[in-house]
Amino acid sequence: MMHQRRAQQRGVTLFVGMIILAALSLMAAWAFSSSTMNLRVVGNSQTRAEVFAVGQAAIEQTISSPVFMQQPLVVAAAPIPFDVDGDGVADQSARLVPAPSCYRTRAVRMNELDAAVEADRPCLRSASSANLGIESTTGAGNGDSLCADSEWNVRALVTDVATGATVAMAQGVAARGLVTDAANGCP
């Protein structure tokens, strides 16, 4: 009788051991699957941050160009390559599609300028320039300066060279420049 009980216990122990082993296997598979998914999420977040940074850099590079307001089509003509990992090969490429477009200009009034601010100095009109007849073509008679504020829509299309994935981002930009540049770039 005792021998029969031990045989039954061994069978139950084997059965319980198999259930525990199966449960541990399922937990290991779940942990592996979960970690793989988390790794993908982190990778996608990193790629998104890189693409956003490249798009921002392309827009910043564009608006800091001295010909941005004068010839927006020329500035947008060439793609802008970016080497994200520093290996000397372009990982992502940004294009300005469509070309930056100006949608509003406003003449800067003389009383809005500060002679102590270096960026405002080119906009200031001297009394001698008013006597030379410049006011008739640039609006000096109504208190306007030599500069105008213009507002632009700049759209960057960033493409990952390896995967071909493309992301578009748009940004509104305000820029101050000469009245003549604003008139030429902003119909």
C-alpha positions in Angstrom: 0.0 0.0 0.0 2.8 2.4 0.8 4.5 1.6 -2.4 1.4 2.4 -4.4 1.1 5.8 -2.6 4.7 6.7 -3.4 4.0 5.9 -7.1 1.0 8.2 -7.0 2.9 11.0 -5.3 5.7 10.7 -7.9 3.1 11.1 -10.6 1.6 14.1 -8.9 5.0 15.7 -8.4 5.9 15.2 -12.0 2.6 16.7 -13.1 3.0 19.8 -10.8 6.6 20.2 -12.0 5.4 20.2 -15.6 2.8 22.8 -14.8 5.4 25.0 -13.1 7.8 24.5 -16.0 5.1 25.5 -18.5 4.2 28.6 -16.5 7.9 29.6 -16.3 8.2 29.1 -20.0 5.2 31.3 -20.7 6.5 34.0 -18.4 9.9 33.9 -20.2 8.2 34.2 -23.6 6.1 37.1 -22.4 9.1 38.9 -21.0 11.1 38.4 -24.2 8.1 39.7 -26.3 7.6 42.6 -24.0 11.3 43.6 -24.0 11.4 43.4 -27.8 8.3 45.6 -28.1 9.8 48.1 -25.6 13.1 48.1 -27.6 11.0 49.0 -30.8 9.2 51.8 -29.0 12.5 53.3 -27.8 14.0 52.9 -31.2 11.0 54.6 -32.8 11.1 57.4 -30.3 14.8 58.0 -31.0 14.2 58.0 -34.7 11.4 60.5 -34.3 13.6 62.8 -32.2 16.3 62.6 -34.8 13.9 63.4 -37.7 12.4 66.3 -35.7 15.9 67.6 -35.0 16.9 67.3 -38.7 13.7 69.1 -39.8 14.4 71.9 -37.2 18.0 72.2 -38.3 16.9 72.4 -42.0 14.5 75.2 -41.2 17.0 77.0 -39.0 19.7 76.7 -41.8 17.2 78.0 -44.3 16.0 81.1 -42.4 19.5 82.0 -41.4 20.6 82.2 -45.0 21.0 85.9 -46.2 19.2 85.1 -49.4 16.2 83.5 -47.7 13.9 86.5 -48.0 15.3 87.6 -51.4 15.2 84.4 -53.3 13.3 81.6 -51.5 13.2 79.4 -54.5 17.0 79.3 -54.7 17.2 78.5 -51.0 14.8 75.6 -51.4 16.2 74.2 -54.6 18.9 71.9 -53.2 18.3 69.1 -50.6 20.1 69.5 -47.3 22.0 66.3 -46.2 22.5 65.5 -42.5 24.9 63.1 -41.0 23.3 62.1 -37.7 25.8 59.5 -36.4 29.0 61.3 -37.5 30.3 58.6 -39.9 30.6 61.0 -42.8 27.6 59.5 -44.7 24.3 61.4 -44.9 21.7 59.5 -42.9 18.8 61.8 -43.6 18.0 64.4 -46.2 15.7 67.4 -45.8 14.0 69.3 -48.7 11.9 72.4 -48.5 8.8 71.3 -50.4 7.0 73.5 -51.3 9.4 76.4 -51.3 9.1 78.8 -48.4 6.2 81.2 -49.0 5.6 84.6 -47.5 2.0 85.3 -46.6 2.2 88.7 -44.9 4.4 91.8 -44.5 4.2 94.8 -42.3 6.4 97.9 -42.4 8.3 98.5 -39.2 7.6 101.9 -37.7 10.6 104.1 -36.7 9.2 104.3 -33.1 9.4 100.5 -32.8 13.1 100.5 -33.3 15.9 100.8 -30.6 19.2 102.3 -31.7 21.0 100.4 -29.0 20.0 97.0 -30.6 22.4 96.1 -33.3 19.7 94.3 -35.4 17.6 97.4 -35.5 20.4 99.8 -36.7 20.2 98.9 -40.4 16.5 99.8 -40.3 17.0 103.3 -38.9 16.5 106.1 -41.3 18.7 109.1 -40.9 17.6 112.7 -41.4 19.9 113.0 -44.4 18.3 110.0 -46.2 14.9 111.7 -45.9 16.4 114.8 -47.5 17.7 112.7 -50.5 14.2 111.8 -51.6 14.3 108.2 -50.2 11.1 108.8 -48.3 9.0 109.0 -51.4 9.8 105.4 -52.4 10.1 103.7 -49.0 7.3 105.4 -47.1 9.4 107.5 -44.7 6.9 110.2 -44.8 4.5 108.1 -42.7 7.1 107.1 -40.0 8.1 103.7 -41.6 11.7 102.5 -41.3 13.8 100.9 -44.0 12.7 97.4 -42.7 9.6 95.3 -42.8 8.6 92.2 -40.8 7.4 89.3 -42.9 5.8 86.1 -42.0 6.7 82.9 -43.8 5.5 79.3 -44.0 8.5 76.9 -44.2 7.8 73.2 -44.7 10.6 70.6 -44.4 10.3 67.1 -45.8 12.8 64.8 -44.1 13.7 61.4 -45.6 15.7 58.7 -43.9 18.2 57.5 -46.5 18.3 53.9 -45.2 14.6 53.2 -44.8 13.1 55.7 -47.1 10.7 56.8 -44.4 9.5 60.4 -44.9 8.2 62.9 -42.4 6.9 66.4 -43.1 6.9 69.3 -40.7 5.9 72.9 -41.1 6.8 76.0 -39.2 5.8 79.6 -39.3 8.6 82.0 -39.2 8.8 85.8 -38.7 11.7 87.6 -40.3 12.8 91.2 -40.4 14.6 92.5 -43.5 14.8 95.5 -45.8 11.5 96.7 -47.2 12.8 96.0 -50.8 13.6 92.4 -49.9 10.2 91.9 -48.3 8.5 93.4 -51.4 10.5 91.1 -53.7 10.0 87.9 -51.7 6.4 88.6 -50.5 4.1 89.4 -53.4 
